[in-house]
Amino acid sequence: MKLYNYFRSSASFRVRIALALKGLSYDYLPVHLAKGEHQQPGYSDIAADTLVPVLELDDGTRLSQSMAIIEYLDEQHPDPALLPADALGRARVRALAQSIACEIHPINNLRVLKYLTRELKVDEETKNTWYRYWVRTGLEAFERQLAQAPASLFCHGDTPTLADCCLVPQIFNGQRFNTPLDGLPRTMAAFDACMALPAFQAAQPSACPDAEA
Ligand SMILES: N[C@@H](CCC(=O)N[C@@H](CS)C(=O)NCC(=O)O)C(=O)O
């Protein structure tokens, strides 16, 4: 398999975690978002939405959207499972994952932040305030969701799930923009539990072939 991705892309990071947890190898194809490589002619033939990640299967089929990719991998390579066996558990894990992937991430994506500065002429500090506000607000909601269920090692249960694949990259991004992460005990405990695992370590931005300081 080939993964079109970028070391700082949190949606890519989600897929890298899933691949690492499942012990699946792949070719790492870097797409430098900060240099606009995803907007170069040709990339839209690979990714219709011109975003990363894209997972190319051995037969050339290309999959987009990190959550769809992870669910595909989970169906094709069920061990270890990234979704619980029970329907209610799956609904909770998907809700937690979507709280990050659908509520927090889209309004803080690179193209949104660029639009704020380039088109709306928002200054750098105001843009960062926007970023931190939405990440913090979203993580507080995430924390309340976690607190609705009994304590567990990871976001849901004692093994990592799709929810953890989404949480960890969001925390990395939040830290990069100096988002306050205090007062989120369940969230940060799950983050710490994930980062104690080799798969999460191996998938992190600094471990990527295209990593930059
Ligand atoms: N919902 C998509 C989001 C994909 C996405 O937005 N990727 C970002 C990187 S994390 C990207 O390619 N951004 C390019 C841009 O904003 O110009 C997914 O989960 O895969």
The ligand as an SDF file (V2000), in Angstrom:
LIG
                    3D

 20 19  0  0  0  0  0  0  0  0999 V2000
  -11.9950   14.8370    6.6360 N   0  0  0  0  0  0  0  0  0  0  0  0
  -10.7360   14.6140    5.9760 C   0  0  0  0  0  0  0  0  0  0  0  0
   -9.8430   15.7880    6.2320 C   0  0  0  0  0  0  0  0  0  0  0  0
   -8.6460   15.7640    5.3240 C   0  0  0  0  0  0  0  0  0  0  0  0
   -7.8760   17.0520    5.5050 C   0  0  0  0  0  0  0  0  0  0  0  0
   -8.4660   18.1100    5.7130 O   0  0  0  0  0  0  0  0  0  0  0  0
   -6.5400   16.9760    5.4110 N   0  0  0  0  0  0  0  0  0  0  0  0
   -5.7570   18.1430    5.6080 C   0  0  0  0  0  0  0  0  0  0  0  0
   -4.5130   17.8410    6.4120 C   0  0  0  0  0  0  0  0  0  0  0  0
   -4.9040   17.3380    8.0420 S   0  0  0  0  0  0  0  0  0  0  0  0
   -5.3630   18.7400    4.2780 C   0  0  0  0  0  0  0  0  0  0  0  0
   -5.0840   18.0300    3.3350 O   0  0  0  0  0  0  0  0  0  0  0  0
   -5.3550   20.0730    4.2220 N   0  0  0  0  0  0  0  0  0  0  0  0
   -4.9650   20.7870    3.0660 C   0  0  0  0  0  0  0  0  0  0  0  0
   -5.5150   22.1900    3.1050 C   0  0  0  0  0  0  0  0  0  0  0  0
   -6.2410   22.5230    4.0340 O   0  0  0  0  0  0  0  0  0  0  0  0
   -5.1950   22.9410    2.1840 O   0  0  0  0  0  0  0  0  0  0  0  0
  -10.0990   13.3290    6.5140 C   0  0  0  0  0  0  0  0  0  0  0  0
  -10.4360   12.9320    7.6290 O   0  0  0  0  0  0  0  0  0  0  0  0
   -9.2930   12.7180    5.7990 O   0  0  0  0  0  0  0  0  0  0  0  0
  1  2  1  0
  2  3  1  0
  2 18  1  0
  3  4  1  0
  4  5  1  0
  5  6  2  0
  5  7  1  0
  7  8  1  0
  8  9  1  0
  8 11  1  0
  9 10  1  0
 11 12  2  0
 11 13  1  0
 13 14  1  0
 14 15  1  0
 15 16  2  0
 15 17  1  0
 18 19  2  0
 18 20  1  0
M  END
$$$$
